Amino acid sequence: PRPSPQSIVTMEAILSILWAVLTGLKYVFLFYTSIIFWAPLVAIYQEHKIWARSPAVPSLNLLGIVKVYIFNLAFMGVSYIGSILLIPKLIIRGWDDSVARDAHCLVERIDAFVGLSAAVGPVVVRGVENLPPENGDVPAPIYIANHCSQIDTGAVYYLFRRFKWIAKKSLLFLPGVGATMFLGKHIFIDRKTGKNKNSVSNLYTQANASVQSGIPLFIFPQGTRRMTERLPFKDGAFKIALENGCPLVPVSVEIPLNVWNNWYPLNLLWGAKKDPVVLTVHKPIKVTPDMDKEELKKTCSDIIYSVLPKIEGVEEEVTAKKTQ
């Protein structure tokens, strides 16, 4: 029997609605993908502010601006592709630890290597012998480092250790990066409610669960990026370490002052040498609950900055600010 006119109209209506939904999803997908190309402009502004804070370091020139864009474009682009490639495994295995490990140890590392290779240059790791082995010991260590630039977040992947970030929740909305970090089960905090007791409590609950399950944390205790100022360390990493008895692994990150404003990678064509980003891993610090938190913070700060060069003119600048 032929379908009735009423059923044909109903089917056409359903198909029209389905087509409208698919068209809407297509435009949402295209808009979301386009963020990969304009979000690096925000990153340029953020990085420019860091390098423009002090006359003791060079501000970004046009070449530096282009390289910051390339670095972020590569980072987000590779993350985007990697997160899509993880979808079949996510469907088959569910959101288990193997997916989280692949998101961090494969996708995130490749992101970092591609971004740094494309725009920054080599990374040298010193003190590799001080890295704790990845043997699932509980509690897991907490890596802490100074925070200079966007480069830091890529360079630390050259340690070849699994860890979890404590990151602002807004990163989840970045194409690729947000999906990869979500799949990697990193810890997120909402800055708007960061001082809310429930939000902070949830942060520490997740952090404690991570180290007690054998997965380390990586924290920048100064909280914000500075090329010249040596900001005091905040309590978070040390509170977690004291509560769980986690060893602290201080890492010094040294960023060359000409890292952006140079012709890398084109200068490789004529054999020019590029100053590397240097990571120095210090001996782990054993932490016990009876240790004084402020002394522990000072000890870690002194160790981290002990191998970093003093930038000429910064001390005079800081002194002048204090006397104003």
C-alpha positions in Angstrom: 0.0 0.0 0.0 1.1 3.5 -0.7 1.9 5.8 2.3 -0.8 8.2 3.1 -0.3 11.9 2.4 -0.3 12.6 6.1 2.6 10.2 6.7 4.5 11.7 3.8 4.1 15.2 5.3 5.2 13.9 8.7 8.3 12.3 7.2 9.1 15.4 5.3 8.8 17.5 8.5 11.1 15.1 10.4 13.7 15.2 7.6 13.5 19.0 7.5 14.1 19.2 11.3 16.9 16.7 11.0 18.5 18.7 8.2 18.2 21.9 10.2 19.8 20.3 13.2 22.7 18.9 11.1 23.2 22.3 9.5 23.3 24.0 12.8 25.8 21.4 14.1 27.9 22.0 11.0 28.1 25.7 11.7 28.9 25.1 15.4 31.7 22.7 14.4 33.1 25.3 11.9 33.0 28.1 14.5 34.6 25.9 17.2 37.3 24.9 14.7 37.9 28.5 13.7 38.9 29.3 17.3 42.1 27.5 16.6 43.1 30.3 14.3 42.1 33.4 16.3 42.6 32.2 19.9 46.4 32.5 19.5 45.8 36.3 19.1 44.8 36.3 22.8 47.9 34.3 23.6 50.0 36.9 21.8 48.5 39.6 24.0 49.2 37.7 27.2 52.8 36.9 26.2 53.4 40.4 25.1 52.3 41.7 28.6 54.9 39.4 30.2 57.8 40.6 28.1 56.8 44.2 28.3 56.6 44.4 32.1 60.3 45.3 32.5 62.9 47.1 30.3 65.4 44.5 31.5 64.0 42.0 29.0 63.2 42.6 25.3 59.6 43.2 24.2 58.2 41.0 21.5 59.0 42.3 18.0 57.0 41.4 14.9 59.0 38.2 14.4 58.3 37.3 18.1 54.6 37.9 17.6 54.5 35.6 14.6 56.3 32.9 16.5 54.0 33.1 19.5 51.1 32.7 17.0 52.7 29.7 15.4 53.5 28.1 18.7 49.9 28.3 19.9 48.5 27.4 16.5 50.6 24.2 16.4 49.7 23.4 20.0 46.0 23.7 19.5 46.0 22.1 16.0 47.8 19.0 17.1 45.6 18.7 20.2 42.6 19.0 18.1 43.6 16.2 15.8 44.8 14.0 18.7 41.6 14.4 20.7 39.6 13.3 17.6 41.8 10.3 17.1 41.2 9.3 20.7 37.4 9.1 20.2 37.3 5.5 18.9 39.2 4.3 21.9 37.0 6.3 24.2 33.9 4.6 22.7 35.4 1.1 22.9 37.2 1.3 26.2 35.2 4.0 28.0 36.9 6.8 29.9 39.3 4.6 31.6 42.9 5.2 32.7 44.3 4.0 29.3 42.5 6.9 27.5 43.8 9.4 30.1 47.3 8.1 29.8 47.2 8.3 26.0 45.8 11.8 26.1 48.7 12.9 28.3 51.6 10.7 27.3 51.0 10.8 23.6 48.8 13.7 22.5 50.0 16.3 25.0 53.6 15.4 24.6 53.4 15.5 20.8 51.6 18.9 21.1 54.5 20.2 23.1 57.2 18.8 20.9 55.6 20.1 17.7 55.0 23.6 19.1 58.4 24.0 20.6 60.2 22.6 17.5 58.2 24.9 15.2 58.7 28.2 17.1 61.0 27.9 20.1 63.9 25.5 19.7 65.7 22.8 21.6 65.1 21.9 25.3 67.9 20.6 27.4 67.2 18.7 30.7 69.8 18.6 33.4 69.7 16.5 36.5 67.8 13.7 34.8 69.1 11.3 37.5 67.0 13.2 40.0 63.7 12.3 38.4 61.7 9.9 40.5 61.0 6.6 38.6 57.5 6.0 37.3 56.8 2.9 39.4 53.5 3.8 40.8 54.8 4.7 44.3 52.2 6.2 46.7 52.1 9.0 47.4 53.3 10.3 44.0 55.7 13.2 43.9 54.7 16.8 43.2 56.8 18.7 40.6 57.1 22.4 41.2 58.7 25.0 39.0 59.1 28.7 38.3 56.7 30.1 35.7 58.1 32.4 33.1 56.2 32.1 29.9 53.8 30.0 27.8 56.9 28.0 26.8 57.1 26.4 30.3 53.9 24.4 29.8 55.4 22.8 26.8 59.0 22.4 27.9 58.1 20.4 31.0 56.9 17.5 28.8 60.6 16.9 28.0 60.8 15.4 31.5 58.9 12.4 30.0 56.9 11.9 33.2 53.2 11.6 33.5 51.5 14.2 35.7 48.3 16.1 36.2 47.9 19.9 35.8 45.8 22.0 38.1 44.4 24.4 35.5 41.8 27.1 35.1 38.4 25.7 33.9 38.2 28.1 31.0 40.9 26.1 29.2 38.2 23.4 28.6 36.7 25.7 25.9 39.8 25.8 23.8 39.6 23.5 20.7 41.8 20.5 21.1 43.6 21.6 24.3 40.4 21.5 26.4 39.3 18.1 25.0 42.7 16.6 25.5 43.1 17.9 29.0 39.5 16.7 29.8 40.4 13.2 28.5 43.6 13.3 30.4 41.6 13.8 33.7 43.5 16.9 34.7 42.2 19.0 37.7 40.3 22.1 36.9 39.4 25.1 39.1 36.9 27.8 38.4 38.7 31.1 38.9 35.4 32.9 39.6 34.7 30.6 42.5 38.3 29.8 43.3 37.9 31.4 46.8 34.8 29.5 47.5 35.3 26.9 50.2 33.5 24.2 48.2 35.6 24.8 45.1 38.9 24.8 46.9 37.8 21.7 48.9 37.0 19.9 45.6 40.4 20.9 44.2 42.3 19.4 47.2 40.1 16.3 47.1 41.0 15.6 43.5 44.7 16.5 44.0 44.9 14.2 47.1 43.2 11.4 45.1 45.7 11.8 42.3 48.9 11.5 44.4 47.4 8.7 46.4 46.7 6.8 43.1 50.3 7.2 42.0 49.9 10.0 39.5 52.1 13.0 40.2 51.0 16.7 40.0 52.8 19.5 38.3 52.3 22.9 39.9 53.7 26.4 39.3 53.5 27.7 42.9 54.1 31.3 42.0 50.6 31.2 40.4 51.3 33.5 37.4 53.9 34.1 34.8 56.8 36.5 35.3 60.1 36.7 33.4 61.9 38.9 35.9 60.0 39.1 39.2 60.5 36.3 41.6 57.1 36.1 43.1 56.5 34.4 46.5 55.2 30.8 46.3 51.5 30.2 47.2 50.5 27.5 49.6 48.6 25.0 47.4 51.4 22.6 46.3 52.9 22.6 49.8 49.6 22.0 51.6 49.0 18.9 49.4 52.6 17.7 49.9 52.4 18.1 53.7 48.9 16.4 53.9 50.0 13.4 51.9 53.7 13.2 52.6 54.5 13.7 48.9 58.1 14.3 47.9 58.6 17.7 46.2 60.7 17.8 43.0 61.9 21.3 42.3 62.5 22.1 38.6 64.2 25.3 37.4 63.0 26.6 34.0 65.4 28.9 32.2 64.1 30.8 29.2 66.6 32.5 26.9 65.9 36.2 26.6 66.1 36.0 22.8 63.7 33.0 22.6 61.1 34.7 20.5 63.0 37.5 18.7 65.2 35.4 16.6 65.1 33.7 13.2 64.7 30.1 14.5 64.0 27.7 12.8 65.1 29.5 9.5 68.5 30.2 11.0 69.2 26.5 11.1 69.7 26.7 7.3 72.9 28.7 7.8 74.1 26.7 10.8 73.3 29.2 13.5 73.2 27.8 17.1 70.0 28.3 19.1 70.1 28.9 22.9 68.1 26.1 24.4 65.4 26.2 27.0 67.0 24.6 30.1 65.2 22.5 32.7 67.2 21.7 35.8 65.7 18.9 37.9 66.9 19.1 41.6 67.0 16.3 44.1 63.6 15.5 45.5 62.8 16.9 49.0 61.3 14.4 51.4 58.3 15.9 53.1 56.8 15.0 56.4 53.6 16.3 58.0 55.5 18.0 60.9 57.5 20.3 58.6 56.9 24.0 58.6 55.1 25.1 55.5 56.8 28.6 55.2 60.2 27.1 55.6 59.5 24.5 53.0 58.3 27.2 50.6 61.5 29.2 51.1 63.7 26.1 50.7 62.0 25.2 47.4 62.2 28.8 46.2 65.9 29.1 47.0 66.6 25.8 45.3 64.7 26.7 42.1 66.2 30.1 41.7 69.7 29.0 42.7 70.6 28.0 39.2 68.7 30.7 37.3 70.7 33.7 36.1 70.0 37.1 37.5 68.8 39.5 34.8 70.8 42.7 34.8 68.8 45.7 35.9 65.9 43.7 37.6 67.2 44.1 41.2 67.5 47.9 40.7 64.1 48.0 39.2 62.5 46.1 42.1 64.3 48.2 44.6 63.0 51.4 42.9 59.4 50.1 43.0 59.7 49.3 46.7 60.9 52.8 47.5 58.1 54.6 45.6 
